[in-house]
């Protein structure tokens, strides 16, 4: 089994706030942490400070938007203390597709490509915006985990909600998916080399 390990960042821990914190508390915690980690204040560890400020910016971007925060909280509940690889891995994707009804298997083959894009991004082989990685990760979690709107054991209909979520993601990232296909064929995108 070809797993990858990528801890899901807990933005509440990162900002040192309670998950029930309000907008002002989130903003204040973000400002305090960003001042603490500003690269100018950390000349002896600039690379670490730059990476930390990127993650802090992403945390604030997600937690300050109610809809993004709701989606983030849902993913955090599913992944708390675990690696993405425990949920989203080659075997889980393969098993879910193999359990699908024959009429849906062809459509679900697109999920393999979405998973490959996600995996290459998480491993650092392909550059993808963190929000897109989170969007794909959330969709794949919804696809794999049994906590669906419509349970998968209901014939055909059980997969339609999964398919709707993933189709929405694929349509909104169509340009990025096409760029990824090109990258897979040519082996390079934005300075990243295809790793074999």
Helices and strands as residue ranges (DSSP letters): H 11-15, H 23-37, G 39-41, G 43-45, H 46-63, H 66-79, G 84-86, H 90-99, H 102-122, H 130-144, H 157-172, H 174-186, E 188-189, E 192-193
